[in-house]
Amino acid sequence: MEKNKKVHYPRKMRVGWCVAHEVTACGVAIERYGVKYSTYGEALKNANRMNLESGLTAQQEEEVCKKK
C-alpha cells in the first residue's frame, strides 16, 4: 500500500458523526475531520465510498484501521 493514500473512517463527535483521515505534516500525524453526519451508518457509508474512490481495498483498510 502506498504511504500517501488516505484511509477515511467514521469518527464520533460530540454531536453526531463525521468522516476523518490522518495527514502527516512536518513528521506529525494530524487527524482531519470532514462532513458531519447524524448517524454512524451515514458516516460509514460515505467513508467506504471515499476509500473505494481512492483505490483502497477492504483488506488494506482493515490493516490500517487496526493500527489505530
N, C-alpha and C positions, 0 to 999 in steps of 0.2 A: 504494500500500500504506500502511496506517496505521502510524504510528510505534509504537503500543503493542502491536502483535501480536508475540508471541514466536516465534522460529524455533528449534525443537528440532533438535539434531543429535547424532550419536554422538561420544563423546569417549573417547580411550584413557586408561585409568587405570594405575596401577602393576600392578594385577592385574585384568584384565578390562576391561569397557567400561561406560559409563554414558550417559545421555541428558542433555545440558546445554542451557542457554539463557542469554542475556545479559539483565541487568537494569540499568537506569540509576538510580543513587541519588546525589543531590546533584551531578549532572553527571559522575559517574564510572561507567564501564561495568564491571559485575561479572559474572563467569561463575558461574552457579549449577549445581550438579550434582544429578542426581536418582537414580533407582533404578539399581542396578548390575546388569549382565548378564555372563554368562560368555563370550558370543560377540558379534562385530561384527554378525552377521545379526540377532540378537535386538534389539540396541540400535537398529539402523537401522529395523527393522520398527516398533518402538514409537515412534521419533522421527517416522516418516512418519504413523503413526496420530494422534499428538498434533498434528502440523501440519494434518492434514485436519480434526480436530475444531475447531481454532482458525480454520479457514476459509482457510488459505493454499493457493495453487495451487503446482504443481511449479515453474513458471517463477519465481514470486516467491521461492520457497525457494532456487532456484539463484542468483538475483541477490544475495540476502543472504549466502549461503554463500561466494560468490566474493569478497566484500569482506573476509572474514576471513583 
